[in-house]
Amino acid sequence: MKHPYRAPVWLPGGHLQTLYSTLFIRVPPVAYRRERLELADGDFLDFDWVDSTGQAPVVVLFHGLEGSAESSYSRTLMARVQARGWRGVVAHFRGCPGEDNRLPRAYFAGDSADIECMLRHVKNRHPAAPIHAVGVSLGGNALLKWLGERGEAAGALVERAAAVSAPLDLAAAGHALDRGFNRRVYTARCDADDYWLRVSSKPLLNRLPCPP
């Protein structure tokens, strides 16, 4: 970054910024085009596109835990991308596009193999266009891991990359969410029962034997 981020005087601190964006910012509607990539292992990956013409840059978004193209940050970013006349695509991790994946394989914070697969697919679709990758939260973890593994070779697939709010130390992030204001406000909104209703890996968890 050329300049450090400075919060508005009237909106200091991460808690106020998080709550303000959740409660008061309107999330724009986005019309996506769904594309499915069939994988060699028998599974699939879904991509939700906003289209443009010519060799416009492509912004690839990797969503966070249990996110999707309908997450507020996904729709907001894709609407901005579309307004610039660029292409955008939300690359769904397995089990997250609203349909269960076929294999007993869940995504995770270090899933750099699927990051590679998804970026190669986007590059194959638009070989002459600049590709900009963005990862949010868990998606940021996976993207950063892939960048570290690929090193300079990553430049063959992406021109620029950014991670947003990536919990680089997952254990520390979990402990922080279990204390004080975080536990009373954020964790309370997503208890175990709520997570079970939304979790994309539910079909896999249902197959696990429970001890008597």
C-alpha positions in Angstrom: 0.0 0.0 0.0 1.2 3.5 -0.8 -0.8 5.0 2.1 -1.8 3.4 5.4 -5.6 3.1 5.9 -7.1 5.8 8.1 -10.7 5.2 9.3 -13.2 8.1 9.2 -13.2 10.2 12.4 -16.8 9.4 12.9 -16.3 5.6 12.5 -13.3 4.5 14.5 -12.4 0.9 15.4 -13.1 -2.4 13.7 -16.3 -3.1 15.7 -18.1 0.1 14.6 -17.0 -0.4 11.0 -18.2 -4.0 11.0 -21.6 -3.2 12.5 -22.1 -0.1 10.3 -21.5 -1.9 7.1 -23.8 -4.7 8.2 -26.7 -2.5 9.4 -26.6 0.6 7.2 -25.0 -0.1 3.8 -27.3 -1.4 1.0 -26.1 -4.4 -0.8 -26.7 -4.0 -4.6 -28.4 -6.7 -6.7 -26.1 -8.5 -9.1 -27.2 -10.7 -12.1 -24.7 -13.5 -12.4 -24.1 -16.1 -15.1 -23.4 -19.5 -13.7 -20.6 -21.7 -15.2 -19.7 -25.2 -14.0 -16.3 -26.7 -14.4 -16.3 -30.5 -14.3 -13.1 -31.8 -12.6 -11.0 -34.9 -13.4 -11.7 -36.3 -9.9 -15.5 -36.4 -10.7 -16.4 -33.3 -8.7 -17.2 -29.8 -9.9 -16.5 -26.1 -9.3 -19.0 -23.4 -9.9 -18.2 -19.9 -11.1 -20.6 -16.9 -11.0 -19.7 -14.3 -13.7 -20.5 -10.7 -14.4 -19.6 -10.2 -18.1 -18.1 -7.5 -20.2 -16.7 -7.1 -23.7 -13.3 -7.1 -25.2 -10.1 -7.7 -23.2 -11.3 -6.0 -20.0 -9.5 -7.1 -16.8 -11.0 -9.9 -14.8 -11.4 -9.8 -11.0 -11.6 -13.2 -9.4 -13.0 -13.3 -5.9 -12.4 -16.2 -3.5 -15.1 -16.0 -0.7 -14.7 -16.6 3.0 -16.0 -19.4 5.2 -19.4 -20.6 4.0 -19.6 -17.5 1.7 -20.8 -17.4 -1.9 -21.6 -15.0 -4.7 -24.6 -13.9 -2.7 -22.5 -12.7 0.3 -22.7 -8.9 0.8 -19.0 -8.3 0.0 -19.3 -10.5 -3.1 -22.2 -8.6 -4.5 -20.7 -5.2 -3.6 -17.4 -6.0 -5.2 -18.9 -7.5 -8.3 -21.3 -4.5 -8.7 -18.2 -2.2 -8.6 -16.3 -4.3 -11.1 -19.3 -4.3 -13.5 -19.7 -0.5 -13.1 -16.1 -0.1 -14.3 -16.8 -2.2 -17.4 -14.6 -5.1 -16.2 -15.4 -8.8 -15.9 -15.8 -10.4 -12.5 -16.2 -13.9 -11.2 -16.9 -15.4 -7.8 -15.1 -18.7 -7.7 -17.0 -21.0 -5.3 -15.2 -23.5 -3.1 -16.6 -27.0 -3.2 -20.0 -27.2 -1.6 -20.6 -23.4 -1.5 -22.6 -22.5 -4.6 -25.9 -23.7 -3.2 -25.4 -27.4 -4.2 -23.6 -30.2 -2.5 -20.4 -31.4 -4.1 -20.1 -35.0 -5.1 -17.0 -36.1 -3.3 -16.2 -36.4 0.4 -13.9 -33.5 0.1 -14.4 -30.2 1.9 -12.5 -26.9 1.3 -10.2 -25.4 3.9 -8.0 -22.4 4.6 -5.0 -24.0 2.9 -6.8 -25.3 -0.2 -4.3 -23.9 -2.7 -4.8 -26.8 -5.1 -8.3 -25.6 -6.0 -7.1 -22.0 -6.1 -4.7 -23.1 -8.8 -7.4 -25.0 -10.6 -9.8 -22.1 -10.5 -7.3 -19.5 -11.6 -6.1 -21.6 -14.5 -9.7 -22.0 -15.6 -10.3 -18.2 -15.6 -7.0 -17.6 -17.4 -7.9 -20.2 -20.1 -11.2 -18.4 -20.6 -9.5 -15.0 -21.0 -5.9 -15.6 -21.9 -5.2 -12.0 -23.0 -6.9 -10.2 -20.1 -5.2 -9.1 -16.9 -6.3 -11.3 -14.0 -6.7 -9.7 -10.5 -7.3 -12.1 -7.6 -9.0 -11.1 -4.3 -9.4 -13.4 -1.3 -11.7 -12.5 1.6 -11.2 -14.1 5.0 -10.6 -17.8 4.6 -10.4 -17.2 0.8 -7.6 -14.8 1.6 -5.7 -17.5 3.5 -5.9 -20.0 0.6 -4.9 -17.3 -2.0 -1.9 -16.2 0.1 -0.8 -19.8 0.5 -1.0 -20.4 -3.2 1.0 -17.2 -3.9 3.7 -18.3 -1.5 3.9 -21.8 -3.0 4.0 -20.5 -6.6 6.4 -17.6 -6.0 7.3 -15.8 -9.2 5.4 -18.4 -11.3 2.1 -17.0 -10.0 2.6 -14.1 -12.4 1.7 -16.4 -15.3 -1.9 -16.5 -13.9 -2.4 -13.3 -12.0 -1.2 -9.8 -12.5 -2.2 -8.5 -9.1 -3.6 -10.1 -5.9 -5.0 -8.9 -2.6 -6.1 -10.5 0.7 -8.8 -8.9 2.8 -9.2 -9.7 6.5 -7.4 -13.0 6.2 -7.0 -14.7 9.7 -3.4 -15.7 9.1 -3.2 -17.3 12.6 -6.4 -19.3 12.7 -5.9 -20.5 16.3 -5.4 -16.9 17.5 -8.5 -15.7 15.5 -10.6 -18.5 17.1 -9.5 -17.5 20.6 -10.2 -13.8 19.9 -13.7 -14.6 18.7 -14.4 -16.6 21.9 -13.7 -13.6 24.2 -15.5 -10.4 25.3 -17.4 -8.3 22.8 -16.6 -10.7 20.0 -18.2 -13.6 21.9 -21.3 -11.6 22.9 -22.0 -10.1 19.5 -20.4 -12.0 16.6 -20.1 -15.6 18.0 -23.5 -15.4 19.5 -25.0 -14.8 16.0 -23.5 -18.0 14.7 -23.8 -20.7 17.3 -23.3 -24.4 16.6 -27.0 -25.0 15.6 -26.9 -22.1 13.2 -23.6 -23.2 11.7 -25.0 -26.8 11.2 -28.0 -25.3 9.2 -25.6 -23.5 6.8 -22.5 -25.6 6.7 -21.6 -26.8 3.2 -19.9 -30.0 4.5 -23.1 -31.3 6.2 -23.4 -34.2 3.8 -19.9 -35.3 4.8 -20.5 -34.8 8.5 -23.6 -36.9 8.3 -21.6 -39.8 7.1 -19.2 -39.8 10.0 -19.9 -42.5 12.6 -20.7 -41.2 16.1 -19.4 -43.0 19.1 -22.0 -44.7 21.3 
